[in-house]
Amino acid sequence: MAKKNMMIIEDHPLMLRGLNEYFKKSKKWNVKGIASNLVQAKALLAESSFDLVLLDIQLEDGWGLDIIPSLPQNPLPIIAVYSAFDTYAYVSTALSMGVRAYVTKRSSEDDLEKALLKALKGEVYIDDGARLKLQTVSDIRDLLTKREREILSLVISGLSNLEIAENLSLSRRTIENILSCIYDKTGVRSRLELQKL
């Protein structure tokens, strides 16, 4: 198998260095770019194409999944998450946004690489800890990520999508995408119903 081009997005310097060194030693991957934040990641995407994007969810300048709208659509790279977060909200949101592998940082680099290879074969991989969380949800707000709860509270307070975007320094499209996830998770179909949650 020819080496696959990978971008790593991780804001913790030691973790970024460790992942970079691990995958560079592998015969299966070409680490074509590393980024510690969304700004750097978007700049790399403008310059190069990647077969796979490995990202952390929590970054200093935003939510890792916010990079997804910036990814080229044809062909869309495989998206994999390597995160300390394993709550239902994070895992289900990631999967709903097209993530093909979700691996928690309790897993080894070897397990991570196995998950990425499965994703490249067209499989969806969720590690055991994250999979368990998908099966144990009791409250509807437990379904939402911190960012989704933040946006929900602003919707409830009566702000428009544009006002929410300006308030959080995000694009209007990002707000619309996150709201779509909130609708899917809660089963609510209108803004008026959301305001009653």
ChimeraX attribute file (.defattr): number of C-alpha atoms within 10 A of each C-alpha:
attribute: neighborCount
match mode: 1-to-1
recipient: residues
	/A:1	6
	/A:2	8
	/A:3	12
	/A:4	15
	/A:5	18
	/A:6	23
	/A:7	26
	/A:8	25
	/A:9	26
	/A:10	27
	/A:11	21
	/A:12	14
	/A:13	9
	/A:14	10
	/A:15	12
	/A:16	18
	/A:17	13
	/A:18	12
	/A:19	17
	/A:20	19
	/A:21	12
	/A:22	15
	/A:23	18
	/A:24	15
	/A:25	11
	/A:26	12
	/A:27	11
	/A:28	15
	/A:29	20
	/A:30	19
	/A:31	22
	/A:32	17
	/A:33	20
	/A:34	22
	/A:35	18
	/A:36	19
	/A:37	22
	/A:38	22
	/A:39	12
	/A:40	13
	/A:41	23
	/A:42	15
	/A:43	11
	/A:44	17
	/A:45	16
	/A:46	11
	/A:47	8
	/A:48	11
	/A:49	19
	/A:50	21
	/A:51	18
	/A:52	21
	/A:53	25
	/A:54	24
	/A:55	27
	/A:56	25
	/A:57	21
	/A:58	17
	/A:59	17
	/A:60	12
	/A:61	11
	/A:62	17
	/A:63	16
	/A:64	23
	/A:65	22
	/A:66	18
	/A:67	20
	/A:68	18
	/A:69	12
	/A:70	12
	/A:71	19
	/A:72	13
	/A:73	9
	/A:74	6
	/A:75	10
	/A:76	15
	/A:77	21
	/A:78	19
	/A:79	25
	/A:80	27
	/A:81	28
	/A:82	22
	/A:83	21
	/A:84	14
	/A:85	18
	/A:86	22
	/A:87	20
	/A:88	21
	/A:89	22
	/A:90	25
	/A:91	25
	/A:92	22
	/A:93	21
	/A:94	21
	/A:95	18
	/A:96	14
	/A:97	16
	/A:98	15
	/A:99	24
	/A:100	22
	/A:101	26
	/A:102	31
	/A:103	29
	/A:104	21
	/A:105	16
	/A:106	12
	/A:107	15
	/A:108	11
	/A:109	16
	/A:110	11
	/A:111	14
	/A:112	21
	/A:113	17
	/A:114	13
	/A:115	21
	/A:116	26
	/A:117	15
	/A:118	15
	/A:119	20
	/A:120	18
	/A:121	8
	/A:122	11
	/A:123	13
	/A:124	17
	/A:125	21
	/A:126	21
	/A:127	17
	/A:128	14
	/A:129	14
	/A:130	19
	/A:131	18
	/A:132	14
	/A:133	16
	/A:134	18
	/A:135	9
	/A:136	11
	/A:137	14
	/A:138	8
	/A:139	8
	/A:140	12
	/A:141	17
	/A:142	16
	/A:143	22
	/A:144	22
	/A:145	19
	/A:146	14
	/A:147	15
	/A:148	20
	/A:149	15
	/A:150	13
	/A:151	22
	/A:152	23
	/A:153	15
	/A:154	17
	/A:155	19
	/A:156	15
	/A:157	10
	/A:158	14
	/A:159	15
	/A:160	13
	/A:161	19
	/A:162	15
	/A:163	15
	/A:164	20
	/A:165	18
	/A:166	12
	/A:167	12
	/A:168	14
	/A:169	10
	/A:170	14
	/A:171	15
	/A:172	16
	/A:173	13
	/A:174	17
	/A:175	21
	/A:176	14
	/A:177	15
	/A:178	20
	/A:179	19
	/A:180	14
	/A:181	19
	/A:182	24
	/A:183	16
	/A:184	13
	/A:185	18
	/A:186	14
	/A:187	12
	/A:188	14
	/A:189	12
	/A:190	9
	/A:191	15
	/A:192	12
	/A:193	12
	/A:194	18
	/A:195	14
	/A:196	7
	/A:197	12
